[in-house]
Amino acid sequence: MADIIIENPKKSKKWLWAILIIFIIIIVLGVFYYFWKIADKTPESLIDNSEFVISGQLPKELPEGLPIEARAILQSKEMKYEGGTLWEVSYLSDRSLVELRTDFSSYLSKNDWITVNEDQSIDSYFVYASKEIESLNINLAQNQGLGEKIVVVIAFTKVQ
Protein backbone atom coordinates (compact mmCIF):
# COMPACT_ATOMS: atom_id res chain seq x y z
CA MET A 1 0.00 0.00 0.00
CA ALA A 2 2.86 2.36 0.79
CA ASP A 3 4.18 1.71 -2.70
CA ILE A 4 0.80 2.77 -4.20
CA ILE A 5 0.77 5.98 -2.20
CA ILE A 6 4.33 6.84 -3.23
CA GLU A 7 3.66 5.98 -6.85
CA ASN A 8 0.30 7.79 -7.15
CA PRO A 9 -0.19 10.89 -4.95
CA LYS A 10 -3.83 11.35 -6.14
CA LYS A 11 -4.79 7.96 -4.66
CA SER A 12 -3.09 8.94 -1.41
CA LYS A 13 -5.23 12.07 -1.18
CA LYS A 14 -8.37 9.98 -1.71
CA TRP A 15 -7.32 7.62 1.07
CA LEU A 16 -6.54 10.51 3.40
CA TRP A 17 -9.92 12.13 2.67
CA ALA A 18 -11.70 8.81 3.24
CA ILE A 19 -9.90 8.30 6.55
CA LEU A 20 -10.63 11.91 7.59
CA ILE A 21 -14.35 11.55 6.78
CA ILE A 22 -14.56 8.25 8.69
CA PHE A 23 -12.76 9.88 11.63
CA ILE A 24 -15.19 12.86 11.61
CA ILE A 25 -18.20 10.50 11.46
CA ILE A 26 -16.85 8.55 14.45
CA ILE A 27 -16.36 11.78 16.43
CA VAL A 28 -19.87 13.06 15.59
CA LEU A 29 -21.43 9.73 16.56
CA GLY A 30 -19.42 9.76 19.79
CA VAL A 31 -20.63 13.26 20.65
CA PHE A 32 -24.26 12.35 19.94
CA TYR A 33 -23.93 9.17 22.01
CA TYR A 34 -22.36 11.10 24.90
CA PHE A 35 -25.16 13.71 24.99
CA TRP A 36 -27.79 11.02 24.57
CA LYS A 37 -26.42 9.22 27.62
CA ILE A 38 -26.30 12.49 29.64
CA ALA A 39 -29.92 13.26 28.76
CA ASP A 40 -30.87 9.73 29.75
CA LYS A 41 -29.22 10.06 33.18
CA THR A 42 -30.53 13.47 34.25
CA PRO A 43 -32.40 13.37 37.55
CA GLU A 44 -36.15 13.30 37.41
CA SER A 45 -37.77 16.68 37.63
CA LEU A 46 -39.57 17.85 40.75
CA ILE A 47 -42.87 17.47 38.95
CA ASP A 48 -42.26 13.74 38.57
CA ASN A 49 -41.49 13.44 42.29
CA SER A 50 -44.37 15.54 43.51
CA GLU A 51 -48.11 15.43 43.66
CA PHE A 52 -50.36 18.33 42.64
CA VAL A 53 -53.91 18.86 43.80
CA ILE A 54 -55.74 21.86 42.34
CA SER A 55 -59.12 22.98 43.61
CA GLY A 56 -61.26 26.01 44.29
CA GLN A 57 -61.54 25.47 48.04
CA LEU A 58 -59.48 26.90 50.86
CA PRO A 59 -56.97 24.31 52.15
CA LYS A 60 -57.55 23.29 55.77
CA GLU A 61 -53.79 23.18 56.41
CA LEU A 62 -53.32 26.95 56.11
CA PRO A 63 -52.53 28.72 59.38
CA GLU A 64 -55.62 29.85 61.27
CA GLY A 65 -56.59 33.49 61.17
CA LEU A 66 -55.02 34.41 57.83
CA PRO A 67 -57.04 37.35 56.49
CA ILE A 68 -58.18 35.47 53.38
CA GLU A 69 -61.40 36.30 51.59
CA ALA A 70 -62.63 32.71 51.29
CA ARG A 71 -65.51 33.44 48.92
CA ALA A 72 -63.17 35.04 46.40
CA ILE A 73 -60.80 32.08 45.88
CA LEU A 74 -59.83 31.55 42.28
CA GLN A 75 -57.59 28.59 42.82
CA SER A 76 -55.78 26.66 45.49
CA LYS A 77 -52.96 24.20 44.93
CA GLU A 78 -51.33 21.59 47.07
CA MET A 79 -47.95 20.27 46.06
CA LYS A 80 -46.26 17.50 47.98
CA TYR A 81 -42.55 17.20 47.43
CA GLU A 82 -39.71 15.27 48.97
CA GLY A 83 -39.20 17.61 51.94
CA GLY A 84 -42.71 18.74 52.72
CA THR A 85 -45.87 20.29 51.34
CA LEU A 86 -46.72 23.62 49.73
CA TRP A 87 -50.22 25.09 49.70
CA GLU A 88 -50.96 28.06 47.48
CA VAL A 89 -54.11 30.17 47.37
CA SER A 90 -54.80 32.88 44.82
CA TYR A 91 -57.77 35.18 44.51
CA LEU A 92 -58.90 38.66 43.46
CA SER A 93 -59.82 41.14 46.14
CA ASP A 94 -61.94 44.28 45.90
CA ARG A 95 -60.23 45.71 49.00
CA SER A 96 -57.46 48.29 48.65
CA LEU A 97 -53.78 47.39 48.64
CA VAL A 98 -53.26 49.44 51.81
CA GLU A 99 -56.02 47.56 53.67
CA LEU A 100 -54.72 44.17 52.61
CA ARG A 101 -51.11 45.07 53.43
CA THR A 102 -52.16 46.29 56.89
CA ASP A 103 -54.21 43.14 57.58
CA PHE A 104 -51.45 40.75 56.54
CA SER A 105 -48.73 42.70 58.41
CA SER A 106 -50.90 42.72 61.52
CA TYR A 107 -51.55 38.98 61.22
CA LEU A 108 -47.83 38.21 60.95
CA SER A 109 -46.87 40.29 63.98
CA LYS A 110 -49.72 38.97 66.17
CA ASN A 111 -48.93 35.33 65.35
CA ASP A 112 -45.16 35.41 65.98
CA TRP A 113 -44.05 35.08 62.34
CA ILE A 114 -40.50 36.29 61.70
CA THR A 115 -40.37 38.55 58.67
CA VAL A 116 -37.36 37.52 56.59
CA ASN A 117 -37.93 39.71 53.55
CA GLU A 118 -40.43 42.45 52.78
CA ASP A 119 -40.83 44.73 49.80
CA GLN A 120 -43.55 47.22 48.89
CA SER A 121 -44.24 49.73 46.17
CA ILE A 122 -47.19 51.81 45.02
CA ASP A 123 -48.92 48.87 43.32
CA SER A 124 -47.48 45.77 45.04
CA TYR A 125 -46.49 44.21 48.33
CA PHE A 126 -44.42 41.12 49.06
CA VAL A 127 -43.50 39.52 52.37
CA TYR A 128 -41.70 36.30 53.22
CA ALA A 129 -42.00 35.13 56.82
CA SER A 130 -41.03 31.97 58.68
CA LYS A 131 -41.79 30.18 61.91
CA GLU A 132 -40.12 26.92 63.02
CA ILE A 133 -40.76 24.48 60.13
CA GLU A 134 -43.22 26.71 58.27
CA SER A 135 -42.84 29.58 55.82
CA LEU A 136 -45.32 32.01 54.34
CA ASN A 137 -45.09 34.06 51.15
CA ILE A 138 -47.67 36.77 50.59
CA ASN A 139 -47.85 38.63 47.28
CA LEU A 140 -50.27 41.46 46.62
CA ALA A 141 -50.33 43.19 43.27
CA GLN A 142 -52.65 45.63 41.58
CA ASN A 143 -53.31 44.62 37.99
CA GLN A 144 -54.17 47.57 35.76
CA GLY A 145 -56.17 45.29 33.44
CA LEU A 146 -58.48 44.35 36.31
CA GLY A 147 -59.20 47.89 37.42
CA GLU A 148 -59.03 48.34 41.18
CA LYS A 149 -58.84 44.62 41.98
CA ILE A 150 -55.81 43.26 43.81
CA VAL A 151 -54.33 39.87 42.93
CA VAL A 152 -53.52 38.03 46.17
CA VAL A 153 -51.23 34.97 46.16
CA ILE A 154 -50.41 33.22 49.42
CA ALA A 155 -47.99 30.29 49.56
CA PHE A 156 -47.63 28.32 52.77
CA THR A 157 -44.91 25.68 53.11
CA LYS A 158 -44.50 23.13 55.86
CA VAL A 159 -41.47 20.87 56.12
CA GLN A 160 -42.28 17.30 57.11
Number of C-alpha atoms within 10 A of each C-alpha: 7 8 7 11 14 11 11 11 11 12 13 16 12 12 13 12 12 12 12 12 12 12 12 12 12 12 12 12 11 12 12 12 12 12 11 11 11 10 10 10 9 8 8 9 8 11 11 9 10 14 13 14 10 13 14 16 15 21 14 8 13 18 11 9 9 14 11 18 14 12 11 15 19 15 15 20 19 21 16 20 17 11 10 14 19 21 23 21 25 22 20 20 20 13 12 13 22 13 10 19 19 11 14 16 15 13 16 18 11 9 13 11 18 15 17 11 11 13 10 13 8 9 13 18 19 17 20 19 18 19 13 9 10 17 19 24 18 21 20 23 19 20 14 10 7 10 9 15 18 23 18 23 19 21 19 21 22 19 13 11
